[in-house]
């Protein structure tokens, strides 16, 4: 599913970029083409003006556009024109009569007679005032100007200009192919990065459903089994069957706590933007909670040490932070070694309020530290289940801490100790 989503993203991205590149290249080519054509047209007009000189020494300049006259020799007549043709331009001019027959010609360079004749035939066949054609591997442009006795055709070799346009197409094609290859791998990299969080969330959701189903499966099986026992002995009194009823009640309470924790996590995530926070004394909250936990710690034959800087206030929910401290202390008690010690510290460090809870014990292996805050994740599932845990406590603690704009992290030395630290 995610592979198909990535491929669709790639296709859409490449198609969009390809269209944009095509539009950009086409715009550049059209602008360049028009500039080249304008330059060719201007060069042809300058050549034409420079060639409109008398082919002999006498006579007047022949007026164009229907006002041209022919001297006694039948050649073009007129005074010299100050315009000069473009340097290095291969061009020539041909004067024709009204029937299209060549009358006179003039050229900057020596032009083969067959070339000029073929060029004239091509221009007459096109039958427009200006145009372009290919002849013997060269590209020629021409303009046609009317004279009294016929027409004046001016031809210029534009092979170089056409080569520029052709090279521009090849360049655009090569650049486009290279860019698409680079964009494909770049888009694929970013597509994988963009989809990875979605895939991780999907995988976590699947894992969450599997874990929740597994957690609910055991109490449901116990309830169903004990209900079958009760139904198998309908004549027995409640007192005689109280053991089975206690089992049912215990598993029901277990399910109730589990669903309550799940609902609490969901409600916190949905209510994050609208949570009402106030300033409260975190030091006082921690001290009050320690007083309520001392009896439990004493009963477990554990030692408790704490070092709390008084008067540390934060912005947030006092009840939720109390729940976080309770979760950390409860975990410390559960996983502390016999006659071990628990340490709680609360100090101000580098503009942050730092709360740490440590306990001696087996510790947490490095491969578990990255996932210790995931829902239902437990390093020792059998031990956690025997102690009544669901693997949701640390997930709830992390959610509350992040809701308060802080972070929580775990450090552990295997076989020695574990420390959970909160930075607010």
Residue pairs with C-beta under 8 A, 6 or more apart in sequence:
2 195
2 198
2 199
2 202
5 195
5 198
6 188
6 191
6 192
6 195
9 187
9 191
9 194
9 195
10 184
10 187
10 188
10 191
13 183
13 187
13 191
14 180
14 183
14 184
14 187
17 179
17 180
17 183
18 176
18 180
21 176
21 179
21 180
22 176
25 172
25 176
28 168
28 172
29 165
29 168
29 169
29 172
32 164
32 165
32 168
33 165
36 161
36 164
36 165
39 161
40 141
40 156
40 158
40 161
41 130
41 141
41 143
43 85
43 86
43 89
43 91
43 156
44 91
44 130
44 141
44 142
44 143
44 154
44 156
45 143
46 83
46 84
46 85
46 86
47 85
47 86
47 89
47 91
47 93
47 154
47 156
48 93
48 143
48 145
48 152
48 154
49 81
49 83
50 81
50 83
50 84
50 85
51 85
51 93
51 106
51 154
52 61
52 62
52 64
52 76
52 78
52 81
52 152
53 61
53 76
53 78
53 79
53 80
53 81
54 61
54 71
54 75
54 76
54 77
54 78
54 79
54 80
55 73
55 75
55 76
55 77
55 104
55 106
56 71
56 73
56 75
56 77
58 71
58 77
59 71
59 77
59 78
60 69
60 77
60 78
60 79
61 77
61 78
61 79
61 81
62 68
62 69
62 70
62 76
62 77
62 78
62 147
62 148
63 69
64 145
64 146
64 147
64 152
65 145
65 146
66 146
66 148
67 148
68 76
68 146
68 147
68 148
68 149
68 152
69 77
69 148
70 76
70 77
70 148
70 149
71 77
74 103
74 104
75 95
75 103
75 104
76 95
76 104
76 152
85 91
85 108
89 108
89 156
89 157
90 108
90 109
90 156
90 157
91 107
91 108
91 154
91 155
91 156
91 157
92 105
92 106
92 107
92 108
92 109
92 111
92 116
92 154
92 155
93 105
93 106
93 107
93 152
93 153
93 154
93 155
94 102
94 104
94 105
94 116
94 119
94 120
94 152
94 153
94 155
95 102
95 103
95 104
95 105
95 147
95 149
95 150
95 151
95 152
95 153
96 102
96 103
96 120
96 150
96 151
96 152
96 153
97 103
97 149
97 150
98 149
98 150
99 150
100 120
100 124
100 150
100 151
102 116
102 117
102 120
103 149
103 150
105 116
107 116
115 135
115 136
116 155
118 135
118 136
119 133
119 135
119 140
119 142
119 153
119 155
120 153
122 133
122 135
122 140
123 131
123 133
123 142
123 144
123 153
123 155
126 133
128 144
129 143
129 144
129 145
130 141
130 142
130 143
130 144
131 141
131 142
132 139
132 140
132 141
132 142
132 158
133 139
133 140
133 142
134 140
138 157
138 159
139 157
139 158
139 159
139 161
139 162
140 155
140 156
140 157
140 158
141 155
141 156
141 158
142 153
142 154
142 155
142 156
143 153
143 154
144 151
144 152
144 153
145 151
145 152
145 154
146 152
204 374
204 375
207 376
208 375
208 376
211 375
211 376
211 391
212 258
212 262
212 376
215 258
215 376
215 390
216 255
216 258
218 251
218 385
219 251
219 252
219 254
219 255
220 251
220 255
222 247
222 248
222 251
223 247
223 248
223 251
223 252
226 244
226 245
226 247
226 248
227 248
229 241
229 244
230 241
230 244
230 245
233 241
238 245
254 388
257 390
258 390
258 392
261 390
261 392
261 393
261 396
262 392
264 396
265 375
265 392
265 395
265 396
265 399
268 396
268 399
268 400
268 403
269 399
272 403
275 317
275 403
276 317
277 315
277 316
277 317
277 404
278 315
278 316
278 317
278 318
279 313
279 314
279 315
280 313
280 314
280 316
280 318
280 321
281 311
281 312
281 313
282 312
282 313
282 314
282 321
282 346
282 353
282 355
282 424
283 308
283 309
283 310
283 311
283 312
283 346
285 318
285 321
285 322
285 325
286 306
286 308
286 325
286 344
286 346
286 355
287 308
289 322
289 325
289 326
289 329
290 304
290 306
290 329
290 344
293 304
293 326
293 329
293 333
294 304
296 333
297 303
297 304
297 333
297 342
300 333
300 336
301 338
301 339
302 333
302 336
302 339
302 340
302 341
302 342
303 339
303 340
303 341
303 342
304 341
304 342
304 343
304 344
305 341
305 342
305 343
305 344
306 343
306 344
306 345
306 346
307 343
307 344
307 345
307 346
307 347
308 344
308 345
308 346
309 346
309 347
309 348
312 346
312 347
312 348
312 353
314 321
314 353
314 404
314 424
315 404
316 403
316 404
316 424
317 400
317 404
320 400
320 403
320 404
321 400
321 404
323 396
323 397
323 400
324 396
324 397
324 400
324 401
324 422
325 344
325 355
325 357
327 393
327 394
327 396
327 397
328 357
328 397
328 420
329 342
329 344
329 357
330 393
331 359
331 393
331 394
331 420
332 342
332 357
332 358
332 359
332 418
333 342
333 359
334 387
334 389
335 359
335 361
335 362
335 418
336 342
336 359
336 360
336 361
337 360
337 361
337 362
340 359
340 360
340 361
341 359
341 360
342 357
342 358
342 359
343 356
343 357
343 358
343 359
344 355
344 356
344 357
344 358
345 354
345 355
345 356
346 353
346 354
346 355
346 356
347 353
347 354
348 354
352 423
352 424
353 423
353 424
354 421
354 422
354 423
354 424
355 421
355 422
355 424
356 419
356 420
356 421
356 422
357 419
357 420
358 417
358 418
358 419
358 420
359 417
359 418
360 416
360 417
361 417
361 418
362 414
362 415
363 412
363 413
363 414
363 415
363 416
363 417
363 418
364 372
364 379
364 410
364 412
364 414
364 418
365 379
365 412
365 414
366 412
366 414
368 377
368 379
369 410
369 411
369 412
371 377
372 379
372 394
372 410
373 394
373 395
373 397
373 398
373 408
373 410
374 391
374 395
375 391
375 392
375 395
376 390
376 391
376 392
377 391
378 384
378 385
378 389
378 391
384 390
384 391
397 408
398 408
401 407
401 408
401 422
401 424
402 408
404 424
405 424
406 422
406 423
406 424
407 422
407 423
408 420
408 421
408 422
408 423
409 420
409 421
409 423
410 418
410 419
410 420
410 421
411 418
411 419
411 421
412 418
412 419
